Amino acid sequence: MDNIEKKLDSELIYDGKVIHVRRDKVLCPNGKESYREIVDHHGGVGVLAFLDGKIALVKQYRYAYQEELYEMPAGKLEKDEDPSEGGRRELEEEVGYVADKFEYLGKMYPSCGYTNEIIYLYKAENLRKTHMHLDEDEFVEVYWFSLEEIKKMVKSGQIVDAKTICALYLLDS
């Protein structure tokens, strides 16, 4: 059975700085029409940065969840930005390092039911210190943990961020 849905019409609902929301009318495989609300997003990157046997995590307040979360350094891609370049940019902005070795781990779809966002995941090694360049509305603290400490933090629920957990899985694969 062919489960592809065909777009019949699309209406822009919201046009924001980071996201755009549209309502698409689709033709379902059974011949019936339905609607899909989609969040359009340029995508993001996450970087597992290694230095002296430790991995950088940032602790950042996430307004949507009303809590501080430990996460890998990450951020949104600019329109048409190469994911590798975006990852290198985010590493320097959030952690204050550049990497001589930058390896693609994979990609993830963080919420495939309603957004087309793709997050590209990288491993960074051979780091050199530069300076952090945080956005004026971005506030992060950088911590360095061993891989074993991070795995324990995932199992204990201290790390709940999906991209970080996914990158750790890909790292071990």
PyMOL commands that place a pseudoatom at each C-alpha (Angstrom):
pseudoatom trace, name=CA, resn=MET, resi=1, chain=A, elem=C, hetatm=0, pos=[0.000, 0.000, 0.000]
pseudoatom trace, name=CA, resn=ASP, resi=2, chain=A, elem=C, hetatm=0, pos=[1.219, 3.481, -0.888]
pseudoatom trace, name=CA, resn=ASN, resi=3, chain=A, elem=C, hetatm=0, pos=[0.949, 5.632, 2.267]
pseudoatom trace, name=CA, resn=ILE, resi=4, chain=A, elem=C, hetatm=0, pos=[2.012, 8.924, 0.675]
pseudoatom trace, name=CA, resn=GLU, resi=5, chain=A, elem=C, hetatm=0, pos=[-0.151, 11.971, 1.340]
pseudoatom trace, name=CA, resn=LYS, resi=6, chain=A, elem=C, hetatm=0, pos=[-0.540, 14.550, -1.433]
pseudoatom trace, name=CA, resn=LYS, resi=7, chain=A, elem=C, hetatm=0, pos=[-0.631, 18.265, -0.568]
pseudoatom trace, name=CA, resn=LEU, resi=8, chain=A, elem=C, hetatm=0, pos=[-3.715, 19.923, -2.034]
pseudoatom trace, name=CA, resn=ASP, resi=9, chain=A, elem=C, hetatm=0, pos=[-3.429, 23.381, -0.479]
pseudoatom trace, name=CA, resn=SER, resi=10, chain=A, elem=C, hetatm=0, pos=[-1.329, 25.280, 2.053]
pseudoatom trace, name=CA, resn=GLU, resi=11, chain=A, elem=C, hetatm=0, pos=[-2.077, 28.304, 4.238]
pseudoatom trace, name=CA, resn=LEU, resi=12, chain=A, elem=C, hetatm=0, pos=[0.558, 30.247, 6.193]
pseudoatom trace, name=CA, resn=ILE, resi=13, chain=A, elem=C, hetatm=0, pos=[-0.717, 30.657, 9.761]
pseudoatom trace, name=CA, resn=TYR, resi=14, chain=A, elem=C, hetatm=0, pos=[2.289, 32.269, 11.454]
pseudoatom trace, name=CA, resn=ASP, resi=15, chain=A, elem=C, hetatm=0, pos=[5.497, 33.768, 10.053]
pseudoatom trace, name=CA, resn=GLY, resi=16, chain=A, elem=C, hetatm=0, pos=[7.982, 34.190, 12.895]
pseudoatom trace, name=CA, resn=LYS, resi=17, chain=A, elem=C, hetatm=0, pos=[11.699, 34.804, 13.333]
pseudoatom trace, name=CA, resn=VAL, resi=18, chain=A, elem=C, hetatm=0, pos=[12.561, 31.154, 14.074]
pseudoatom trace, name=CA, resn=ILE, resi=19, chain=A, elem=C, hetatm=0, pos=[9.540, 29.167, 12.906]
pseudoatom trace, name=CA, resn=HIS, resi=20, chain=A, elem=C, hetatm=0, pos=[6.756, 29.365, 10.356]
pseudoatom trace, name=CA, resn=VAL, resi=21, chain=A, elem=C, hetatm=0, pos=[3.480, 27.518, 10.865]
pseudoatom trace, name=CA, resn=ARG, resi=22, chain=A, elem=C, hetatm=0, pos=[1.312, 26.374, 7.997]
pseudoatom trace, name=CA, resn=ARG, resi=23, chain=A, elem=C, hetatm=0, pos=[-1.884, 24.397, 7.642]
pseudoatom trace, name=CA, resn=ASP, resi=24, chain=A, elem=C, hetatm=0, pos=[-1.815, 21.975, 4.724]
pseudoatom trace, name=CA, resn=LYS, resi=25, chain=A, elem=C, hetatm=0, pos=[-4.840, 20.291, 3.210]
pseudoatom trace, name=CA, resn=VAL, resi=26, chain=A, elem=C, hetatm=0, pos=[-3.831, 16.766, 2.148]
pseudoatom trace, name=CA, resn=LEU, resi=27, chain=A, elem=C, hetatm=0, pos=[-5.288, 13.848, 0.270]
pseudoatom trace, name=CA, resn=CYS, resi=28, chain=A, elem=C, hetatm=0, pos=[-4.863, 10.701, 2.378]
pseudoatom trace, name=CA, resn=PRO, resi=29, chain=A, elem=C, hetatm=0, pos=[-4.100, 7.238, 0.947]
pseudoatom trace, name=CA, resn=ASN, resi=30, chain=A, elem=C, hetatm=0, pos=[-7.725, 6.209, 1.569]
pseudoatom trace, name=CA, resn=GLY, resi=31, chain=A, elem=C, hetatm=0, pos=[-8.974, 9.030, -0.699]
pseudoatom trace, name=CA, resn=LYS, resi=32, chain=A, elem=C, hetatm=0, pos=[-10.232, 11.250, 2.123]
pseudoatom trace, name=CA, resn=GLU, resi=33, chain=A, elem=C, hetatm=0, pos=[-9.033, 14.800, 2.762]
pseudoatom trace, name=CA, resn=SER, resi=34, chain=A, elem=C, hetatm=0, pos=[-7.478, 15.928, 6.027]
pseudoatom trace, name=CA, resn=TYR, resi=35, chain=A, elem=C, hetatm=0, pos=[-5.360, 18.754, 7.471]
pseudoatom trace, name=CA, resn=ARG, resi=36, chain=A, elem=C, hetatm=0, pos=[-1.794, 18.814, 8.782]
pseudoatom trace, name=CA, resn=GLU, resi=37, chain=A, elem=C, hetatm=0, pos=[-0.400, 21.653, 10.894]
pseudoatom trace, name=CA, resn=ILE, resi=38, chain=A, elem=C, hetatm=0, pos=[3.313, 21.914, 10.179]
pseudoatom trace, name=CA, resn=VAL, resi=39, chain=A, elem=C, hetatm=0, pos=[6.056, 23.907, 11.883]
pseudoatom trace, name=CA, resn=ASP, resi=40, chain=A, elem=C, hetatm=0, pos=[8.660, 24.852, 9.261]
pseudoatom trace, name=CA, resn=HIS, resi=41, chain=A, elem=C, hetatm=0, pos=[12.167, 25.197, 10.690]
pseudoatom trace, name=CA, resn=HIS, resi=42, chain=A, elem=C, hetatm=0, pos=[15.592, 25.727, 9.058]
pseudoatom trace, name=CA, resn=GLY, resi=43, chain=A, elem=C, hetatm=0, pos=[17.031, 22.926, 11.175]
pseudoatom trace, name=CA, resn=GLY, resi=44, chain=A, elem=C, hetatm=0, pos=[19.641, 22.735, 13.866]
pseudoatom trace, name=CA, resn=VAL, resi=45, chain=A, elem=C, hetatm=0, pos=[22.981, 21.270, 14.867]
pseudoatom trace, name=CA, resn=GLY, resi=46, chain=A, elem=C, hetatm=0, pos=[24.417, 19.678, 17.978]
pseudoatom trace, name=CA, resn=VAL, resi=47, chain=A, elem=C, hetatm=0, pos=[28.065, 19.032, 18.816]
pseudoatom trace, name=CA, resn=LEU, resi=48, chain=A, elem=C, hetatm=0, pos=[29.642, 16.549, 21.230]
pseudoatom trace, name=CA, resn=ALA, resi=49, chain=A, elem=C, hetatm=0, pos=[32.917, 18.351, 21.932]
pseudoatom trace, name=CA, resn=PHE, resi=50, chain=A, elem=C, hetatm=0, pos=[35.770, 16.338, 23.491]
pseudoatom trace, name=CA, resn=LEU, resi=51, chain=A, elem=C, hetatm=0, pos=[38.670, 17.831, 25.443]
pseudoatom trace, name=CA, resn=ASP, resi=52, chain=A, elem=C, hetatm=0, pos=[41.057, 15.906, 27.717]
pseudoatom trace, name=CA, resn=GLY, resi=53, chain=A, elem=C, hetatm=0, pos=[38.667, 12.971, 28.061]
pseudoatom trace, name=CA, resn=LYS, resi=54, chain=A, elem=C, hetatm=0, pos=[35.688, 15.174, 28.919]
pseudoatom trace, name=CA, resn=ILE, resi=55, chain=A, elem=C, hetatm=0, pos=[32.644, 16.260, 26.918]
pseudoatom trace, name=CA, resn=ALA, resi=56, chain=A, elem=C, hetatm=0, pos=[31.208, 19.784, 26.990]
pseudoatom trace, name=CA, resn=LEU, resi=57, chain=A, elem=C, hetatm=0, pos=[27.597, 20.194, 28.056]
pseudoatom trace, name=CA, resn=VAL, resi=58, chain=A, elem=C, hetatm=0, pos=[25.806, 23.484, 28.429]
pseudoatom trace, name=CA, resn=LYS, resi=59, chain=A, elem=C, hetatm=0, pos=[23.246, 24.167, 31.115]
pseudoatom trace, name=CA, resn=GLN, resi=60, chain=A, elem=C, hetatm=0, pos=[20.566, 26.464, 29.785]
pseudoatom trace, name=CA, resn=TYR, resi=61, chain=A, elem=C, hetatm=0, pos=[17.147, 27.624, 30.925]
pseudoatom trace, name=CA, resn=ARG, resi=62, chain=A, elem=C, hetatm=0, pos=[14.537, 26.447, 28.442]
pseudoatom trace, name=CA, resn=TYR, resi=63, chain=A, elem=C, hetatm=0, pos=[11.501, 28.672, 28.685]
pseudoatom trace, name=CA, resn=ALA, resi=64, chain=A, elem=C, hetatm=0, pos=[9.110, 26.194, 27.019]
pseudoatom trace, name=CA, resn=TYR, resi=65, chain=A, elem=C, hetatm=0, pos=[9.790, 23.657, 29.789]
pseudoatom trace, name=CA, resn=GLN, resi=66, chain=A, elem=C, hetatm=0, pos=[10.343, 26.215, 32.554]
pseudoatom trace, name=CA, resn=GLU, resi=67, chain=A, elem=C, hetatm=0, pos=[13.537, 24.483, 33.671]
pseudoatom trace, name=CA, resn=GLU, resi=68, chain=A, elem=C, hetatm=0, pos=[17.297, 24.383, 33.206]
pseudoatom trace, name=CA, resn=LEU, resi=69, chain=A, elem=C, hetatm=0, pos=[18.532, 21.542, 31.029]
pseudoatom trace, name=CA, resn=TYR, resi=70, chain=A, elem=C, hetatm=0, pos=[21.909, 19.969, 30.365]
pseudoatom trace, name=CA, resn=GLU, resi=71, chain=A, elem=C, hetatm=0, pos=[22.439, 19.702, 26.607]
pseudoatom trace, name=CA, resn=MET, resi=72, chain=A, elem=C, hetatm=0, pos=[25.176, 19.313, 24.059]
pseudoatom trace, name=CA, resn=PRO, resi=73, chain=A, elem=C, hetatm=0, pos=[26.166, 22.674, 22.546]
pseudoatom trace, name=CA, resn=ALA, resi=74, chain=A, elem=C, hetatm=0, pos=[23.602, 23.265, 19.819]
pseudoatom trace, name=CA, resn=GLY, resi=75, chain=A, elem=C, hetatm=0, pos=[21.626, 25.821, 17.924]
pseudoatom trace, name=CA, resn=LYS, resi=76, chain=A, elem=C, hetatm=0, pos=[19.540, 26.643, 14.925]
pseudoatom trace, name=CA, resn=LEU, resi=77, chain=A, elem=C, hetatm=0, pos=[20.888, 26.805, 11.410]
pseudoatom trace, name=CA, resn=GLU, resi=78, chain=A, elem=C, hetatm=0, pos=[20.624, 29.979, 9.412]
pseudoatom trace, name=CA, resn=LYS, resi=79, chain=A, elem=C, hetatm=0, pos=[18.677, 29.686, 6.155]
pseudoatom trace, name=CA, resn=ASP, resi=80, chain=A, elem=C, hetatm=0, pos=[20.721, 27.598, 3.660]
pseudoatom trace, name=CA, resn=GLU, resi=81, chain=A, elem=C, hetatm=0, pos=[23.656, 27.293, 6.112]
pseudoatom trace, name=CA, resn=ASP, resi=82, chain=A, elem=C, hetatm=0, pos=[25.835, 24.207, 5.744]
pseudoatom trace, name=CA, resn=PRO, resi=83, chain=A, elem=C, hetatm=0, pos=[25.213, 22.053, 8.861]
pseudoatom trace, name=CA, resn=SER, resi=84, chain=A, elem=C, hetatm=0, pos=[28.938, 21.434, 9.428]
pseudoatom trace, name=CA, resn=GLU, resi=85, chain=A, elem=C, hetatm=0, pos=[29.639, 25.172, 9.375]
pseudoatom trace, name=CA, resn=GLY, resi=86, chain=A, elem=C, hetatm=0, pos=[26.678, 25.771, 11.671]
pseudoatom trace, name=CA, resn=GLY, resi=87, chain=A, elem=C, hetatm=0, pos=[28.031, 23.195, 14.107]
pseudoatom trace, name=CA, resn=ARG, resi=88, chain=A, elem=C, hetatm=0, pos=[31.455, 24.810, 14.129]
pseudoatom trace, name=CA, resn=ARG, resi=89, chain=A, elem=C, hetatm=0, pos=[29.839, 28.219, 14.666]
pseudoatom trace, name=CA, resn=GLU, resi=90, chain=A, elem=C, hetatm=0, pos=[27.704, 26.980, 17.572]
pseudoatom trace, name=CA, resn=LEU, resi=91, chain=A, elem=C, hetatm=0, pos=[30.696, 25.283, 19.227]
pseudoatom trace, name=CA, resn=GLU, resi=92, chain=A, elem=C, hetatm=0, pos=[32.635, 28.528, 19.247]
pseudoatom trace, name=CA, resn=GLU, resi=93, chain=A, elem=C, hetatm=0, pos=[29.643, 30.675, 20.227]
pseudoatom trace, name=CA, resn=GLU, resi=94, chain=A, elem=C, hetatm=0, pos=[28.498, 28.518, 23.151]
pseudoatom trace, name=CA, resn=VAL, resi=95, chain=A, elem=C, hetatm=0, pos=[31.703, 26.886, 24.398]
pseudoatom trace, name=CA, resn=GLY, resi=96, chain=A, elem=C, hetatm=0, pos=[34.506, 29.127, 23.124]
pseudoatom trace, name=CA, resn=TYR, resi=97, chain=A, elem=C, hetatm=0, pos=[36.430, 26.479, 21.185]
pseudoatom trace, name=CA, resn=VAL, resi=98, chain=A, elem=C, hetatm=0, pos=[37.172, 25.605, 17.574]
pseudoatom trace, name=CA, resn=ALA, resi=99, chain=A, elem=C, hetatm=0, pos=[37.822, 22.032, 16.442]
pseudoatom trace, name=CA, resn=ASP, resi=100, chain=A, elem=C, hetatm=0, pos=[40.526, 20.721, 14.122]
pseudoatom trace, name=CA, resn=LYS, resi=101, chain=A, elem=C, hetatm=0, pos=[38.610, 17.440, 13.786]
pseudoatom trace, name=CA, resn=PHE, resi=102, chain=A, elem=C, hetatm=0, pos=[34.875, 17.591, 13.085]
pseudoatom trace, name=CA, resn=GLU, resi=103, chain=A, elem=C, hetatm=0, pos=[33.019, 14.338, 12.365]
pseudoatom trace, name=CA, resn=TYR, resi=104, chain=A, elem=C, hetatm=0, pos=[29.423, 13.846, 11.229]
pseudoatom trace, name=CA, resn=LEU, resi=105, chain=A, elem=C, hetatm=0, pos=[27.560, 11.400, 13.495]
pseudoatom trace, name=CA, resn=GLY, resi=106, chain=A, elem=C, hetatm=0, pos=[24.117, 11.459, 11.894]
pseudoatom trace, name=CA, resn=LYS, resi=107, chain=A, elem=C, hetatm=0, pos=[20.858, 13.340, 11.936]
pseudoatom trace, name=CA, resn=MET, resi=108, chain=A, elem=C, hetatm=0, pos=[17.603, 13.155, 13.836]
pseudoatom trace, name=CA, resn=TYR, resi=109, chain=A, elem=C, hetatm=0, pos=[14.009, 14.270, 13.351]
pseudoatom trace, name=CA, resn=PRO, resi=110, chain=A, elem=C, hetatm=0, pos=[13.060, 15.644, 16.799]
pseudoatom trace, name=CA, resn=SER, resi=111, chain=A, elem=C, hetatm=0, pos=[9.293, 15.570, 16.325]
pseudoatom trace, name=CA, resn=CYS, resi=112, chain=A, elem=C, hetatm=0, pos=[8.256, 14.105, 12.987]
pseudoatom trace, name=CA, resn=GLY, resi=113, chain=A, elem=C, hetatm=0, pos=[4.524, 14.439, 13.659]
pseudoatom trace, name=CA, resn=TYR, resi=114, chain=A, elem=C, hetatm=0, pos=[4.370, 18.186, 13.180]
pseudoatom trace, name=CA, resn=THR, resi=115, chain=A, elem=C, hetatm=0, pos=[7.704, 19.727, 12.180]
pseudoatom trace, name=CA, resn=ASN, resi=116, chain=A, elem=C, hetatm=0, pos=[10.179, 19.337, 9.328]
pseudoatom trace, name=CA, resn=GLU, resi=117, chain=A, elem=C, hetatm=0, pos=[13.125, 20.268, 11.559]
pseudoatom trace, name=CA, resn=ILE, resi=118, chain=A, elem=C, hetatm=0, pos=[16.250, 18.154, 11.129]
pseudoatom trace, name=CA, resn=ILE, resi=119, chain=A, elem=C, hetatm=0, pos=[19.064, 18.266, 13.689]
pseudoatom trace, name=CA, resn=TYR, resi=120, chain=A, elem=C, hetatm=0, pos=[22.534, 17.330, 12.423]
pseudoatom trace, name=CA, resn=LEU, resi=121, chain=A, elem=C, hetatm=0, pos=[24.868, 15.804, 15.006]
pseudoatom trace, name=CA, resn=TYR, resi=122, chain=A, elem=C, hetatm=0, pos=[28.659, 16.074, 15.144]
pseudoatom trace, name=CA, resn=LYS, resi=123, chain=A, elem=C, hetatm=0, pos=[31.658, 15.025, 17.188]
pseudoatom trace, name=CA, resn=ALA, resi=124, chain=A, elem=C, hetatm=0, pos=[34.400, 17.629, 17.677]
pseudoatom trace, name=CA, resn=GLU, resi=125, chain=A, elem=C, hetatm=0, pos=[37.962, 16.841, 18.772]
pseudoatom trace, name=CA, resn=ASN, resi=126, chain=A, elem=C, hetatm=0, pos=[41.376, 18.519, 18.869]
pseudoatom trace, name=CA, resn=LEU, resi=127, chain=A, elem=C, hetatm=0, pos=[39.864, 21.656, 20.360]
pseudoatom trace, name=CA, resn=ARG, resi=128, chain=A, elem=C, hetatm=0, pos=[41.569, 25.030, 20.557]
pseudoatom trace, name=CA, resn=LYS, resi=129, chain=A, elem=C, hetatm=0, pos=[40.397, 27.747, 22.952]
pseudoatom trace, name=CA, resn=THR, resi=130, chain=A, elem=C, hetatm=0, pos=[38.972, 30.960, 21.493]
pseudoatom trace, name=CA, resn=HIS, resi=131, chain=A, elem=C, hetatm=0, pos=[36.151, 33.049, 22.973]
pseudoatom trace, name=CA, resn=MET, resi=132, chain=A, elem=C, hetatm=0, pos=[32.446, 32.485, 23.516]
pseudoatom trace, name=CA, resn=HIS, resi=133, chain=A, elem=C, hetatm=0, pos=[30.136, 34.641, 21.386]
pseudoatom trace, name=CA, resn=LEU, resi=134, chain=A, elem=C, hetatm=0, pos=[26.687, 34.174, 22.905]
pseudoatom trace, name=CA, resn=ASP, resi=135, chain=A, elem=C, hetatm=0, pos=[23.647, 35.882, 21.452]
pseudoatom trace, name=CA, resn=GLU, resi=136, chain=A, elem=C, hetatm=0, pos=[22.487, 38.802, 23.608]
pseudoatom trace, name=CA, resn=ASP, resi=137, chain=A, elem=C, hetatm=0, pos=[19.476, 36.795, 24.813]
pseudoatom trace, name=CA, resn=GLU, resi=138, chain=A, elem=C, hetatm=0, pos=[21.400, 33.533, 25.337]
pseudoatom trace, name=CA, resn=PHE, resi=139, chain=A, elem=C, hetatm=0, pos=[22.676, 32.520, 28.774]
pseudoatom trace, name=CA, resn=VAL, resi=140, chain=A, elem=C, hetatm=0, pos=[24.551, 29.236, 29.185]
pseudoatom trace, name=CA, resn=GLU, resi=141, chain=A, elem=C, hetatm=0, pos=[26.987, 27.698, 31.623]
pseudoatom trace, name=CA, resn=VAL, resi=142, chain=A, elem=C, hetatm=0, pos=[29.561, 25.239, 30.249]
pseudoatom trace, name=CA, resn=TYR, resi=143, chain=A, elem=C, hetatm=0, pos=[30.386, 22.044, 32.143]
pseudoatom trace, name=CA, resn=TRP, resi=144, chain=A, elem=C, hetatm=0, pos=[32.782, 19.231, 31.268]
pseudoatom trace, name=CA, resn=PHE, resi=145, chain=A, elem=C, hetatm=0, pos=[31.858, 15.626, 32.113]
pseudoatom trace, name=CA, resn=SER, resi=146, chain=A, elem=C, hetatm=0, pos=[33.284, 12.207, 31.306]
pseudoatom trace, name=CA, resn=LEU, resi=147, chain=A, elem=C, hetatm=0, pos=[31.276, 9.983, 28.968]
pseudoatom trace, name=CA, resn=GLU, resi=148, chain=A, elem=C, hetatm=0, pos=[30.481, 7.670, 31.887]
pseudoatom trace, name=CA, resn=GLU, resi=149, chain=A, elem=C, hetatm=0, pos=[29.206, 10.597, 33.983]
pseudoatom trace, name=CA, resn=ILE, resi=150, chain=A, elem=C, hetatm=0, pos=[26.989, 11.711, 31.105]
pseudoatom trace, name=CA, resn=LYS, resi=151, chain=A, elem=C, hetatm=0, pos=[25.570, 8.209, 30.626]
pseudoatom trace, name=CA, resn=LYS, resi=152, chain=A, elem=C, hetatm=0, pos=[24.688, 8.123, 34.338]
pseudoatom trace, name=CA, resn=MET, resi=153, chain=A, elem=C, hetatm=0, pos=[23.053, 11.547, 34.000]
pseudoatom trace, name=CA, resn=VAL, resi=154, chain=A, elem=C, hetatm=0, pos=[20.900, 10.215, 31.144]
pseudoatom trace, name=CA, resn=LYS, resi=155, chain=A, elem=C, hetatm=0, pos=[19.850, 7.139, 33.128]
pseudoatom trace, name=CA, resn=SER, resi=156, chain=A, elem=C, hetatm=0, pos=[19.056, 9.194, 36.236]
pseudoatom trace, name=CA, resn=GLY, resi=157, chain=A, elem=C, hetatm=0, pos=[16.955, 11.701, 34.286]
pseudoatom trace, name=CA, resn=GLN, resi=158, chain=A, elem=C, hetatm=0, pos=[19.366, 14.629, 34.685]
pseudoatom trace, name=CA, resn=ILE, resi=159, chain=A, elem=C, hetatm=0, pos=[19.755, 14.733, 30.905]
pseudoatom trace, name=CA, resn=VAL, resi=160, chain=A, elem=C, hetatm=0, pos=[16.437, 14.540, 29.049]
pseudoatom trace, name=CA, resn=ASP, resi=161, chain=A, elem=C, hetatm=0, pos=[17.339, 16.426, 25.873]
pseudoatom trace, name=CA, resn=ALA, resi=162, chain=A, elem=C, hetatm=0, pos=[16.598, 14.217, 22.855]
pseudoatom trace, name=CA, resn=LYS, resi=163, chain=A, elem=C, hetatm=0, pos=[19.372, 15.459, 20.556]
pseudoatom trace, name=CA, resn=THR, resi=164, chain=A, elem=C, hetatm=0, pos=[21.994, 14.879, 23.245]
pseudoatom trace, name=CA, resn=ILE, resi=165, chain=A, elem=C, hetatm=0, pos=[20.742, 11.361, 23.979]
pseudoatom trace, name=CA, resn=CYS, resi=166, chain=A, elem=C, hetatm=0, pos=[20.578, 10.578, 20.254]
pseudoatom trace, name=CA, resn=ALA, resi=167, chain=A, elem=C, hetatm=0, pos=[24.134, 11.848, 19.670]
pseudoatom trace, name=CA, resn=LEU, resi=168, chain=A, elem=C, hetatm=0, pos=[25.408, 9.708, 22.556]
pseudoatom trace, name=CA, resn=TYR, resi=169, chain=A, elem=C, hetatm=0, pos=[23.740, 6.666, 21.006]
pseudoatom trace, name=CA, resn=LEU, resi=170, chain=A, elem=C, hetatm=0, pos=[25.293, 7.417, 17.604]
pseudoatom trace, name=CA, resn=LEU, resi=171, chain=A, elem=C, hetatm=0, pos=[28.672, 7.918, 19.264]
pseudoatom trace, name=CA, resn=ASP, resi=172, chain=A, elem=C, hetatm=0, pos=[28.527, 4.379, 20.658]
pseudoatom trace, name=CA, resn=SER, resi=173, chain=A, elem=C, hetatm=0, pos=[27.274, 2.835, 17.391]
for i in range(1, 173): cmd.bond("trace and resi %d" % i, "trace and resi %d" % (i + 1))
show_as sticks, trace
zoom trace
